[in-house]
Amino acid sequence: MKLLALIVVCFLLGLSTLNAAPTRVYEAGDKPADVRLDKLKDLNGYFPFEPPATMEAWQERAKQVRQRILVSQGLWPMPTREPMNAVIHGRIDRGEYSIEKVYFESSPGLYVTGNLYRPTNAATKVPAVLFAHGHWQDARLSLQTPDKTRVEIATGEERFEKGGQSRFQSMCVQLARMGCVAWQWDMLSDSDAVQVPRDVIHKFAKQRAEMNSAENWGLFSPQAESHLQSVMGLHTWNAIRSVDLVLSLPEVDPDRIAVTGASGGGTQTMILAAIDPRISLSFPAVMVSTAMQGGCTCENASLLRIGTGNVEFAALFAPKPQGMNTANDWTKELSTKGFPDLQRIYKLTGAPKNILLNRGEHFPHNYNAVTRSAFYTWLNQHFKLGLASPVIERDYEPLSPNELTVWDERHPAPNANDPESERAILRGMHADAQRQLTQAIDSPESTKDILRVGIETVIGRTYEQAGDVEWKLTSKVDHGNSVEMIGLLRNQTYGEELPVRWYYPKNWNQKAVIWLSESGKQGLLGENDKANPEVQRLVDAGFTVLGVDLFMQGEFLDQANDSVRNRVVENPREFAGYTYGYNHALFAQRTHDVISLTRFLKLAKVGEHPNPTSIALVALDQTGPIAAAARAVLGSNIDRAAIDTHGFRFGKLVDYRDSMFLPGGAKYLDLPGMLVLSAPNPLWISGEATDSQGRSWIEKAYAIHQHVDKLRFADGGNPTKAVDWLLNER
């Protein structure tokens, strides 16, 4: 039931008028029935995929999920494609095929290493296959023992005593024999990718104080997470540049580019196929599942799987040909959980025969010869290679690690395990992103297309996604010229509840003010539990004023002065992505609450009772950044905003558990970037230094919109001056 109708109904029902102001919705000791108080989701949760019923709905959903992937990987905007400076050397001729050693820079100073296998007698343009090796240490250079190979031959996993020593070489040799170029590159810290150690890339466990700096940070630090820089993001970028590499080869057919990989390589395969339209066939092995989503730090990134998961990532590739398999691991239930939903998407997109599941629950977690044969056969069919089907490997003589390694005296390796190299890579990528984002301010359209999309994804909810919000009055008191009410706002769509206090003047001017405070709805009160002087001024002028217990304020707490921090999942490794890859940060959740309250007010029209003609947002204490974020995603749904930022910057936080921490918060020009999105709507702003870069960005945005008259900077977040500005609106 909506705002004004409920007020009228409550008066008609004669709810008792109290002598003292109401204080709570719930009895002391009780808390709101809010799903966000439940246990956090982690990578071992359940991730079902429910396909939309229509093609139109799926296209919109796919766009949102693809956008989430790009933002989470630090690829929105896409990094500048600098010259790769690729070096191809050391060709080894094996008759039917050749092997070459390759290294290039995906970004300045970040080296990608690998081997290129090419057919030697290609008469026409040939397909290319990218092979991501996954979590087999030093995979490209490794040879397993004869005893291990014999065991795998006995179980049917491998076929040959020689070739079976390396499933990684086996894949590439067979593809070259089939007439394809095969590119196998190293994950960071594996084989020749020596710049950052394995203990950082794959085994990171504890935060490193020396890498936690506002100016010169390293991977996994709060600053890296705030700028959406992650190991997974670097791997994804290396995969994109790997596509650039194979497309630079004159013999490669750009219309036949495939990607495959198992385990962590399966994750890379899904992600690359989902976001790079140049991929025309995909085969993620032992990774598509509604269960475990990928356990390594290199398979997780903040924001990535909030409200989605691997099955939906795979669905993004429809209608193009895609195969996958099961093993005796977390994928073993895929045939009944997940794959039928993928089949529905492929049917919906008009290509029901373009999805394949190769069952292999009797095999362990690997990319064995049986699964490789399924991939070759699928590739042969869709790339029209003309080979006998099914395609089966032949034996070969594997190369030694020394024969495959990229680095030698003429091609020296970069410094190994070099912390400065790690910092420099992130510093360069940050500088590139900042350059692109500051340029985006120059155009309202660019601001909308780049900055707004990024910030909306970081926050994770827009006005259009606000949901169905309802109001329940629990108590009130009549103050003569106004009514003070306590009630509950419930977002039915998301299962969220917010205790609310508001003052409703009987001479209401149809204008509403949302007043945020660190103390929640108590922030409306002054001495003797009466409305504070500035709130009273607004009420006397005819404004209705609302205060709210945002999530983990007020009635969410056991004690009013409880210290609040972000909860983290039970995983003992101090990696933010294990928590924020699956759950919204507290900052984002509180922003969602402002969106819910705004949505309710905007829709509070019942019968002949009008909804507010304007909604203002006021936040003058430490909630200022929340108001800035809410205004950024709500746009003109908030008519006026008075905000004191106190100079806050997400990039200066040194603890990812901090209540103000927001993954991606610093990526899009930090808090000033959010305030840029206030333009051209009226904004009163305090806390931004006169000579700060952030202030100049905000001023520039309003100037470009030709509405500098709607921007007011103030010195000090004086509530009286903020209310003066609201009362003197034009």
VOGU-3710 file (C-alpha; in Angstrom, 3 decimals, decimal comma):
1> mkllalivvc> 0,000/0,000/0,000  1,342/3,380/-0,946  2,397/6,393/1,086  -0,520/8,848/1,160  -3,286/6,262/1,069  -1,807/4,610/4,142  -1,560/7,915/5,961  -5,237/8,591/5,275  -6,247/5,061/6,230  -4,341/5,289/9,488
11> fllglstlna> -6,143/8,485/10,446  -9,514/6,998/9,541  -8,815/3,934/11,634  -8,029/6,193/14,569  -4,630/4,765/15,431  -3,715/5,880/18,898  -1,833/9,151/19,256  1,083/8,729/21,607  2,327/11,221/24,161  5,963/10,452/23,339
21> aptrvyeagd> 7,606/10,067/19,955  7,804/6,458/18,720  11,363/5,125/18,489  11,366/1,616/16,974  9,561/-0,644/14,556  10,713/-3,807/16,305  10,831/-4,693/19,974  14,235/-4,259/21,596  16,398/-7,274/20,751  14,542/-8,034/17,506
31> kpadvrldkl> 15,926/-7,160/14,111  14,415/-6,610/10,670  13,553/-9,745/8,709  16,106/-8,887/6,024  17,685/-11,604/3,864  20,973/-9,714/3,930  21,434/-10,890/7,516  21,628/-14,489/6,254  24,873/-16,352/5,671  27,025/-14,972/2,862
41> kdlngyfpfe> 27,242/-16,850/-0,417  30,609/-18,248/-1,475  32,139/-20,155/-4,355  30,768/-23,457/-3,022  27,148/-22,280/-3,153  24,417/-23,305/-5,563  24,272/-21,336/-8,819  21,223/-22,340/-10,859  20,402/-20,634/-14,123  16,805/-19,848/-15,053
51> ppatmeawqe> 16,606/-18,947/-18,750  14,286/-16,061/-19,616  11,124/-16,995/-21,474  11,607/-14,710/-24,479  14,442/-13,774/-26,791  13,991/-10,106/-25,928  14,299/-10,812/-22,212  17,365/-12,982/-22,774  19,095/-10,337/-24,883  18,614/-7,761/-22,133
61> rakqvrqril> 19,794/-10,181/-19,448  22,795/-11,270/-21,521  23,795/-7,642/-21,993  23,732/-7,072/-18,228  25,733/-10,205/-17,401  28,291/-9,530/-20,110  28,646/-6,004/-18,747  29,201/-7,409/-15,249  31,996/-9,624/-16,558  33,733/-6,740/-18,307
71> vsqglwpmpt> 33,520/-4,439/-15,290  34,647/-7,133/-12,851  37,680/-7,920/-15,003  38,766/-4,287/-15,106  37,947/-4,173/-18,824  35,403/-1,336/-18,813  36,602/0,700/-20,539  38,693/-1,763/-22,517  42,411/-1,105/-21,963  44,286/0,513/-24,807
81> repmnavihg> 45,762/-2,041/-27,172  49,380/-0,907/-27,112  51,888/-2,489/-29,554  52,444/-6,098/-28,515  56,094/-6,216/-29,631  55,644/-9,912/-30,329  58,775/-12,015/-30,762  58,470/-15,400/-32,514  61,652/-17,452/-32,583  63,267/-20,886/-32,269
91> ridrgeysie> 61,228/-22,732/-34,912  61,307/-26,517/-34,612  60,239/-28,466/-37,723  58,403/-31,741/-37,062  57,415/-32,427/-40,654  53,631/-32,174/-40,397  53,848/-29,242/-38,061  56,220/-26,746/-36,509  56,601/-25,352/-32,995  57,757/-21,814/-32,247
101> kvyfesspgl> 58,517/-19,883/-29,097  56,592/-16,661/-28,540  56,464/-13,782/-26,119  54,661/-10,457/-26,317  53,475/-7,616/-24,081  49,732/-7,621/-23,443  50,233/-4,286/-21,673  53,523/-2,424/-21,364  55,745/-4,554/-19,152  53,340/-7,530/-18,830
111> yvtgnlyrpt> 54,787/-10,457/-20,786  52,758/-13,340/-22,184  54,714/-16,476/-23,067  53,837/-19,632/-24,973  54,258/-21,918/-27,936  52,767/-21,627/-31,378  52,038/-24,839/-33,289  51,427/-24,461/-37,031  50,592/-26,905/-39,833  53,447/-26,909/-42,343
121> naatkvpavl> 51,463/-27,490/-45,537  48,496/-25,107/-45,199  47,226/-24,220/-48,685  44,404/-21,933/-47,557  43,400/-19,901/-44,542  43,326/-22,132/-41,460  41,473/-22,050/-38,137  43,201/-21,076/-34,913  42,642/-22,616/-31,479  43,594/-20,942/-28,221
131> fahghwqdar> 44,412/-23,457/-25,484  44,277/-22,237/-21,866  46,052/-24,807/-19,712  44,467/-24,268/-16,292  45,819/-25,274/-12,899  48,515/-27,738/-13,847  51,716/-26,176/-12,583  54,197/-25,370/-15,358  51,799/-27,183/-17,680  53,331/-26,226/-21,004
141> lslqtpdktr> 56,821/-27,311/-19,940  55,891/-30,349/-17,860  56,280/-34,049/-18,646  54,723/-36,541/-16,270  56,511/-39,718/-15,226  56,200/-42,952/-17,200  54,555/-44,625/-14,192  51,862/-41,925/-14,015  51,278/-42,192/-17,759  50,866/-46,000/-17,576
151> veiatgeerf> 48,229/-45,610/-14,872  46,316/-43,179/-17,076  46,564/-45,532/-20,038  45,136/-48,309/-17,870  42,163/-46,153/-16,836  41,498/-45,006/-20,399  42,508/-41,412/-19,767  45,465/-41,552/-22,143  46,428/-43,703/-25,151  50,204/-43,504/-25,656
161> ekggqsrfqs> 53,257/-43,985/-23,457  55,141/-41,187/-25,233  52,463/-38,682/-26,147  50,600/-39,353/-22,919  53,394/-37,681/-20,966  51,911/-34,272/-21,828  48,221/-33,738/-22,518  49,146/-30,134/-23,243  51,509/-30,954/-26,108  49,117/-33,695/-27,233
171> mcvqlarmgc> 46,335/-31,155/-27,770  48,495/-28,761/-29,757  50,202/-31,414/-31,884  46,877/-32,969/-32,868  45,341/-29,597/-33,728  48,296/-28,752/-35,987  47,982/-32,140/-37,652  44,322/-31,306/-38,265  45,348/-28,155/-40,106  44,865/-25,641/-37,288
181> vawqwdmlsd> 47,167/-23,109/-35,718  47,336/-23,802/-31,974  48,452/-21,217/-29,427  49,152/-22,329/-25,872  50,122/-19,626/-23,431  51,135/-19,612/-19,787  49,033/-18,501/-16,869  50,855/-16,001/-14,704  53,546/-17,664/-12,528  53,585/-20,841/-14,661
191> sdavqvprdv> 56,323/-22,078/-17,003  57,956/-18,969/-18,543  55,580/-16,367/-17,030  57,994/-15,602/-14,209  57,320/-11,977/-13,289  54,963/-12,621/-10,346  55,449/-15,708/-8,143  53,027/-18,585/-7,771  52,574/-17,845/-4,067  50,986/-14,546/-5,111
201> ihkfakqrae> 49,078/-15,590/-8,228  47,547/-18,885/-7,116  48,252/-19,248/-3,400  47,732/-15,774/-2,045  46,692/-16,034/1,620  47,654/-12,934/3,637  47,502/-9,228/2,880  50,932/-7,703/2,219  51,463/-4,448/4,085  54,142/-3,314/1,629
211> mnsaenwglf> 51,656/-3,634/-1,265  48,860/-1,736/0,466  49,438/1,847/-0,621  47,220/4,565/-2,050  49,806/5,407/-4,699  51,788/2,280/-5,562  49,756/-0,792/-4,749  50,050/-4,475/-5,595  47,650/-7,288/-6,416  45,010/-8,280/-3,840
221> spqaeshlqs> 45,381/-5,020/-1,921  42,247/-3,014/-1,081  43,456/-0,452/-3,611  43,723/-3,061/-6,374  40,221/-4,308/-5,563  38,916/-0,749/-5,452  40,337/-0,228/-8,953  39,097/-3,653/-10,172  42,580/-4,988/-10,770  42,920/-8,719/-10,188
231> vmglhtwnai> 44,857/-11,784/-11,260  41,751/-13,018/-13,054  41,445/-9,713/-14,865  45,074/-9,938/-16,027  44,469/-13,483/-17,266  41,377/-12,346/-19,157  43,279/-9,479/-20,760  46,108/-11,846/-21,730  43,504/-14,085/-23,386  42,074/-11,160/-25,369
241> rsvdlvlslp> 45,551/-10,170/-26,537  46,161/-13,822/-27,436  43,282/-13,517/-29,896  45,032/-10,416/-31,242  48,194/-12,496/-31,657  46,675/-15,331/-33,684  44,724/-12,882/-35,837  48,011/-11,174/-36,706  49,212/-14,386/-38,378  48,602/-14,185/-42,141
251> evdpdriavt> 47,435/-17,806/-42,487  44,694/-17,596/-39,840  41,034/-17,473/-40,859  39,407/-14,779/-38,656  36,014/-16,495/-38,975  37,272/-19,718/-37,364  38,753/-18,911/-33,961  38,193/-21,410/-31,155  39,112/-21,479/-27,480  39,320/-24,402/-25,103
261> gasgggtqtm> 40,789/-25,258/-21,729  40,138/-27,334/-18,632  39,684/-26,438/-14,962  41,034/-22,901/-14,580  41,514/-22,975/-18,333  37,820/-23,809/-18,631  37,050/-20,692/-16,615  39,232/-18,617/-18,934  37,506/-20,228/-21,919  34,017/-19,318/-20,661
271> ilaaidpris> 34,975/-15,750/-19,850  36,811/-15,076/-23,113  34,016/-16,627/-25,191  31,417/-14,543/-23,348  33,051/-11,169/-23,992  35,112/-11,474/-27,192  32,894/-11,671/-30,313  35,829/-12,917/-32,394  35,558/-16,369/-30,812  33,427/-18,647/-32,991
281> lsfpavmvst> 33,649/-21,980/-31,106  34,131/-22,711/-27,410  34,810/-25,864/-25,371  35,196/-25,204/-21,612  36,164/-28,517/-19,985  35,405/-29,692/-16,417  34,227/-26,287/-15,261  30,614/-25,543/-16,261  28,568/-26,307/-13,161  25,855/-25,101/-10,822
291> amqggctcen> 28,119/-26,148/-7,935  31,679/-24,996/-7,159  32,530/-22,013/-9,358  36,315/-22,099/-9,266  38,428/-22,231/-6,145  41,605/-20,403/-7,102  42,256/-16,719/-6,571  42,838/-16,498/-10,329  39,258/-17,673/-11,044  37,543/-15,158/-8,801
301> asllrigtgn> 37,098/-11,421/-9,003  35,042/-8,926/-7,049  31,588/-8,277/-8,567  31,862/-11,195/-11,012  29,265/-13,711/-9,826  26,799/-11,567/-7,887  23,437/-12,905/-9,060  24,955/-15,094/-11,763  27,332/-18,025/-12,261  29,232/-20,262/-14,636
311> vefaalfapk> 26,246/-21,842/-16,369  24,914/-18,420/-17,324  28,406/-17,391/-18,441  28,403/-20,373/-20,797  24,925/-19,416/-22,005  26,262/-16,055/-23,205  27,987/-17,857/-26,093  24,706/-19,006/-27,653  23,949/-19,541/-30,501  27,581/-20,247/-31,493
321> pqgmntandw> 28,866/-23,850/-31,198  29,858/-24,827/-27,669  30,851/-28,132/-26,134  31,634/-29,121/-22,555  32,090/-32,221/-20,462  31,584/-33,761/-17,028  33,977/-35,564/-14,706  33,951/-37,019/-11,222  34,080/-33,552/-9,708  31,708/-30,593/-9,218
331> tkelstkgfp> 30,510/-30,991/-12,835  29,112/-34,509/-12,328  25,491/-33,314/-12,060  25,653/-31,022/-15,087  23,496/-33,288/-17,263  20,503/-32,618/-14,999  21,524/-29,337/-13,337  22,511/-26,665/-15,790  22,841/-28,355/-19,166  19,059/-28,606/-19,792
341> dlqriykltg> 18,914/-24,837/-19,193  21,711/-24,305/-21,714  19,750/-26,404/-24,183  16,736/-24,138/-23,633  18,841/-21,049/-24,406  20,241/-22,638/-27,547  16,744/-23,567/-28,645  15,537/-20,048/-27,860  18,358/-18,589/-29,981  17,569/-20,902/-32,888
351> apknillnrg> 20,564/-23,253/-32,682  19,536/-26,330/-30,650  22,229/-28,516/-32,276  25,069/-26,163/-31,375  25,410/-27,309/-27,756  27,171/-30,543/-26,743  27,717/-32,379/-23,456  30,318/-35,150/-23,394  29,611/-37,281/-20,328  32,669/-38,449/-18,374
361> ehfphnynav> 31,734/-38,829/-14,711  33,935/-41,952/-14,505  37,046/-39,850/-15,200  38,907/-37,591/-12,752  39,221/-33,822/-13,151  41,398/-33,383/-16,241  41,456/-32,899/-20,015  41,983/-36,537/-20,964  42,286/-38,153/-24,405  38,602/-39,073/-24,522
371> trsafytwln> 37,504/-35,480/-23,885  40,127/-34,155/-26,289  38,731/-36,457/-28,960  35,251/-35,053/-28,326  36,653/-31,548/-28,787  38,503/-32,442/-32,016  35,381/-34,050/-33,431  33,243/-31,016/-32,503  35,838/-28,718/-34,074  36,013/-30,880/-37,201
381> qhfklglasp> 32,241/-30,713/-37,581  31,759/-26,977/-37,129  34,944/-25,738/-38,795  34,354/-28,167/-41,696  37,845/-29,652/-41,636  36,750/-32,720/-43,608  38,375/-35,342/-41,373  37,025/-38,771/-40,508  34,822/-38,683/-37,439  35,399/-39,256/-34,579
391> vierdyepls> 38,856/-37,695/-34,598  41,450/-39,680/-32,644  44,983/-38,653/-31,723  48,126/-40,281/-33,075  51,274/-40,683/-31,037  54,201/-38,282/-31,330  57,559/-37,515/-29,742  57,067/-34,856/-27,052  59,557/-32,046/-26,694  61,546/-31,468/-23,521
401> pneltvwder> 61,093/-28,386/-21,320  64,416/-27,019/-22,605  63,195/-27,309/-26,186  59,943/-25,468/-25,428  61,118/-22,695/-23,128  60,848/-19,184/-24,521  63,769/-17,545/-22,753  67,398/-17,972/-23,770  70,564/-15,876/-24,003  69,287/-13,952/-27,028
411> hpapnandpe> 65,843/-13,569/-25,469  66,443/-12,959/-21,750  63,563/-13,291/-19,316  62,254/-10,265/-17,423  63,058/-10,062/-13,741  61,483/-12,974/-11,905  59,386/-12,552/-8,766  59,797/-8,793/-8,979  57,461/-6,762/-6,716  58,238/-3,573/-8,630
421> serailrgmh> 57,209/-5,263/-11,883  53,887/-6,182/-10,266  53,346/-2,594/-9,120  54,388/-1,130/-12,456  51,952/-3,304/-14,414  49,022/-2,185/-12,244  50,208/1,423/-12,257  50,307/1,491/-16,044  46,864/-0,055/-16,442  45,422/2,376/-13,899
431> adaqrqltqa> 46,921/5,350/-15,733  45,424/4,155/-19,010  41,960/3,747/-17,465  42,125/7,169/-15,802  43,077/8,794/-19,092  40,098/7,240/-20,852  37,674/8,062/-18,046  38,700/11,695/-17,726  38,262/12,053/-21,483  34,763/10,611/-21,132
441> idspestkdi> 33,709/13,655/-19,099  34,172/15,770/-22,230  30,939/14,439/-23,704  27,578/13,777/-22,014  27,158/10,720/-24,242  30,587/9,332/-23,348  29,879/9,974/-19,683  26,683/7,987/-19,993  28,173/5,168/-22,042  31,356/4,657/-20,021
451> lrvgietvig> 31,190/6,250/-16,593  27,523/5,643/-15,817  27,529/2,032/-16,997  30,611/1,277/-14,916  29,258/2,875/-11,746  25,831/1,280/-12,154  27,507/-2,129/-12,395  29,661/-1,441/-9,341  26,600/-0,432/-7,294  24,615/-3,339/-8,702
461> rtyeqagdve> 21,153/-1,808/-8,820  19,418/1,005/-10,685  16,094/2,754/-10,234  14,562/0,480/-12,874  15,792/-2,548/-10,920  14,586/-1,197/-7,569  11,857/-3,806/-7,150  8,438/-3,740/-5,513  8,545/-1,638/-2,335  5,743/-1,510/0,246
471> wkltskvdhg> 5,124/0,499/3,418  3,704/-0,569/6,785  2,927/1,999/9,479  3,590/0,782/13,017  3,133/3,894/15,181  2,618/7,647/15,018  2,310/10,778/17,098  0,457/13,978/16,246  2,495/17,155/16,765  -0,283/19,532/15,756
481> nsvemigllr> 1,022/20,883/12,494  2,705/17,597/11,563  2,640/13,867/12,205  5,673/11,838/13,170  5,504/8,237/12,016  7,544/5,090/12,473  7,120/2,277/10,001  8,673/-0,425/7,903  9,650/-0,219/4,259  9,877/-3,666/2,705
491> nqtygeelpv> 11,397/-4,422/-0,675  9,377/-7,479/-1,635  11,528/-8,250/-4,662  14,780/-8,581/-2,734  13,548/-9,461/0,767  14,952/-6,311/2,373  13,417/-4,358/5,286  14,109/-0,809/6,413  12,838/0,872/9,592  11,813/4,434/8,695
501> rwyypknwnq> 10,905/7,583/10,632  9,287/10,483/8,908  7,721/13,814/9,621  4,638/14,561/7,554  3,387/18,186/7,629  -0,355/18,641/7,375  0,270/21,505/4,951  2,428/19,272/2,747  3,890/21,067/-0,282  4,276/17,760/-2,167
511> kaviwlsesg> 8,046/17,816/-1,694  10,014/15,110/0,092  13,479/15,057/1,654  15,418/11,857/2,385  17,781/12,706/5,257  20,633/10,202/5,653  22,647/9,930/8,846  25,247/7,687/10,447  22,736/7,085/13,238  19,994/6,053/10,817
521> kqgllgendk> 16,493/7,340/11,420  17,614/8,741/14,771  19,525/11,323/12,781  16,283/13,287/12,358  16,185/13,943/16,094  17,780/16,617/18,225  17,326/17,393/21,905  14,547/15,687/23,881  13,903/13,312/20,955  12,320/16,089/18,945
531> anpevqrlvd> 13,070/16,903/15,334  16,439/18,608/15,044  16,287/22,325/14,137  17,060/21,905/10,423  14,604/19,068/9,965  11,992/21,155/11,783  12,659/24,080/9,422  11,913/21,829/6,458  8,763/20,435/8,041  7,543/23,928/8,932
541> agftvlgvdl> 8,080/24,892/5,287  5,843/22,034/4,162  8,423/19,359/3,314  7,925/15,763/4,398  11,254/14,490/5,785  12,235/10,824/6,004  15,039/9,182/7,944  15,955/5,530/7,486  17,953/2,809/9,160  20,098/1,776/6,243
551> fmqgefldqa> 21,341/-1,792/6,359  23,364/-2,327/9,544  22,262/0,941/11,116  19,820/1,547/13,953  17,534/-1,414/14,550  19,901/-3,759/12,672  22,400/-3,375/15,539  22,445/-4,821/19,033  23,786/-1,543/20,410  23,577/1,900/18,840
561> ndsvrnrvve> 27,362/2,349/19,000  28,254/-1,091/17,604  31,250/-1,070/15,283  30,166/-2,149/11,802  32,442/-3,805/9,252  31,862/-5,832/6,130  31,353/-9,488/6,818  33,572/-11,899/4,890  33,074/-15,522/3,882  34,618/-18,318/5,908
571> nprefagyty> 37,478/-18,856/3,447  40,622/-18,119/5,523  42,531/-16,590/2,616  42,511/-12,790/2,762  41,221/-12,235/-0,735  38,363/-9,794/-1,189  37,118/-11,557/-4,326  36,032/-14,607/-2,347  33,476/-12,387/-0,601  32,661/-9,587/-3,031
581> gynhalfaqr> 32,641/-11,867/-6,051  29,375/-13,304/-4,702  27,964/-10,663/-2,347  27,376/-6,929/-2,479  29,533/-4,831/-0,174  27,802/-3,043/2,690  28,288/0,287/0,921  26,419/-0,992/-2,135  23,654/-2,468/0,040  23,114/0,856/1,768
591> thdvisltrf> 22,954/2,543/-1,621  20,303/0,005/-2,602  18,301/1,117/0,434  18,281/4,712/-0,798  17,111/3,434/-4,178  14,276/1,494/-2,501  13,162/4,558/-0,551  13,257/6,722/-3,679  11,318/4,145/-5,643  8,632/4,052/-2,981
601> lklakvgehp> 8,249/7,822/-2,943  8,152/8,062/-6,730  5,333/5,522/-6,912  3,360/6,856/-3,916  0,347/7,852/-5,983  -3,030/6,439/-5,006  -6,332/7,681/-6,370  -6,369/11,477/-6,360  -3,528/11,758/-3,848  -0,448/12,955/-5,773
611> nptsialval> 3,061/11,614/-5,382  5,831/14,086/-4,432  6,626/16,601/-7,117  10,275/16,523/-6,064  12,590/14,399/-3,939  15,732/15,805/-2,340  18,555/13,834/-0,773  20,584/15,196/2,155  23,695/13,560/3,654  26,042/15,766/5,664
621> dqtgpiaaaa> 27,976/13,269/7,775  29,852/10,107/6,802  26,862/8,968/4,720  27,756/11,604/2,123  29,489/9,083/-0,180  26,411/6,813/-0,050  24,271/9,746/-1,163  26,745/10,471/-3,970  26,517/6,871/-5,179  22,726/6,868/-4,953
631> ravlgsnidr> 22,463/10,126/-6,871  24,786/8,708/-9,538  22,524/5,749/-10,304  19,208/7,488/-9,615  19,913/10,487/-11,821  16,959/12,853/-12,138  14,832/10,647/-9,875  16,540/12,684/-7,157  15,738/16,300/-7,979  18,176/17,966/-5,583
641> aaidthgfrf> 21,029/16,686/-3,441  22,992/18,280/-0,599  26,097/16,230/0,138  29,197/16,638/2,275  31,897/14,248/1,044  34,415/15,121/3,800  37,042/14,551/1,108  36,386/10,804/1,176  38,093/8,593/-1,417  37,583/4,855/-1,862
651> gklvdyrdsm> 41,162/4,525/-3,056  42,538/5,566/0,328  40,946/2,733/2,298  43,462/0,203/3,629  41,083/-2,562/4,736  38,668/-4,428/2,465  36,507/-5,119/5,524  35,946/-1,403/6,135  32,250/-0,494/6,114  32,931/2,066/3,367
661> flpggakyld> 34,886/-0,307/1,133  33,405/-0,760/-2,329  34,952/-3,004/-5,007  35,410/-0,766/-8,025  34,693/2,339/-5,959  37,905/4,051/-7,078  37,886/2,746/-10,651  35,538/5,328/-12,145  37,319/8,486/-10,954  36,561/7,569/-7,345
671> lpgmlvlsap> 33,867/9,580/-5,518  34,147/12,601/-7,857  33,217/10,302/-10,734  29,941/9,549/-8,999  29,324/13,241/-8,459  30,046/13,902/-12,133  26,905/11,853/-12,839  24,842/14,329/-10,808  25,099/16,763/-13,710  22,949/18,534/-14,765
681> nplwisgeat> 20,732/18,100/-11,686  20,985/20,604/-8,789  23,817/19,758/-6,392  25,037/21,422/-3,183  28,410/19,949/-2,360  30,847/20,363/0,512  34,103/18,662/1,395  35,842/19,016/-1,964  38,974/21,168/-1,774  39,085/24,172/-4,089
691> dsqgrswiek> 42,229/22,963/-5,862  41,304/19,260/-6,018  41,201/17,383/-9,299  37,863/15,887/-8,299  36,278/19,294/-7,932  37,506/20,292/-11,392  35,915/17,157/-12,894  32,571/17,983/-11,286  32,729/21,599/-12,466  33,619/20,444/-15,959
701> ayaihqhvdk> 30,650/18,083/-16,120  28,204/20,821/-15,166  29,836/23,251/-17,604  29,501/20,763/-20,463  25,816/20,388/-19,615  25,641/24,222/-19,546  24,215/24,166/-16,024  26,930/25,580/-13,782  24,081/27,512/-12,153  22,831/24,248/-10,650
711> lrfadggnpt> 26,132/23,476/-8,901  26,927/25,048/-5,529  30,153/24,402/-3,647  30,199/25,159/0,077  32,936/25,350/2,696  32,068/22,971/5,496  28,949/20,838/5,613  26,893/23,299/7,615  23,336/21,881/7,888  21,875/25,370/8,084
721> kavdwllner> 23,455/26,362/4,763  22,360/23,108/3,146  18,766/23,643/4,278  18,919/27,282/3,179  19,823/26,022/-0,280  16,926/23,551/-0,279  14,435/26,187/0,878  15,608/28,694/-1,711  15,327/26,344/-4,672  14,363/27,856/-7,992
//
